């Protein structure tokens, strides 16, 4: 890493320290944003595309009502532990809740 840093800096690049967000937190934020409109924008964007089956499942999950997502969380948590706790973040939201998530994403 030090060698790469010196090489980049010698070519005029400025390196900025970066700490990625916690994965669990980032996934919850992602699901919250994708699911804020019930997955409508995502479904529209992917409508004519061939995509991975996992994406199809994520789109479907984003359109679930909050109660259904909460009920499915334990099952999903057993099958996909990392996904289970983030699932309840993917539900339709009011506009002010979406703005809060967007502000959080901006840091």
N, C-alpha and C positions, 0 to 999 in steps of 0.2 A: 504494500500500500504506500509506503513512504517513497519508493522509487517512482511509482505512478504519479504520486502527488508532485514530486520534484519535476518530473517530465512535463506535466501539465502546466505547472506554474512557470517553468522556463519558457514556455510557449505563450505566455501572457494570459493564461486562464486563471480566474479567481475561483478558488474552492470555498464553498460555503458549508458549514457544518449542518447536517440534517439528521434529525431523529424521526424515523417513520412512526406513525401513530400505532397504538396497540392494535393488533390484528382484530381482536374481538370487537373493540370499539369501532374500528374502520368498517367491519362487516355490518355492524348494527346501523351505522350511519348510511352505508350504501343501501341496505334494504329499506331503511326509512325513506331515503330519497326516491328510490325506484318505485316503492309502493305507495308513495304519497298520493298519486293520482289513480291508484288501483292498477298500476302497470300499463295504463292507456298509451302513454308516449312510447314506452318500450315495445308494446305490441305493434304499434303503428310503424315504428322504425324497423322492426324485424319481419313485418308482414310478408314481404316477398322474398326474403332471404332463406337460404338453406342454412340451418344452424345446428349446433351440437344439441343433442337431446337434453343435456343438463340446463342449457339456456331456456329451452322450452319449459322445463320444470320451474325454473326461477320466475319466468314470466307468469306462469300459472299461480305460483305461490304469491306473487305480488298482488294479484287480483282477489285473493281471499279476504273475506271480512275479518276484522280483528278477532272476534270471538272464535271463529273457526281456526285461525292461525294459533291462537292460544291453546285450543284443544289439541291441535296437531303437534304442538311443540314437544311434548314428552316422547311421542313416537319418532318424530324426526330426530330428536336428540339422541335416541338410541341408535338409529341407523346412521346418522351423520352428526356426531357430537358437536363439531364446530359450527354447523349450520343451525342446530336446534335453538340455541339461545338468541341467535340473530333473527330468526323467523318472525318473532312477534313484533319486530320493528317494521315489517312490511305490511302496512295496512293504509287504507285511505285516510287522509288527514285534512284538517282545516287549513286554510291558507296561512294563518299565523304560525301553525306548527311547522309547516314547510319552510317558512322564512327562518325560523329558529334553527332548523337542521342545516339550511344553507349557510347561515352565519357560523355555525359550529364547524362546518366543512372548511370554511375560509380560515378558521383558526383564530 
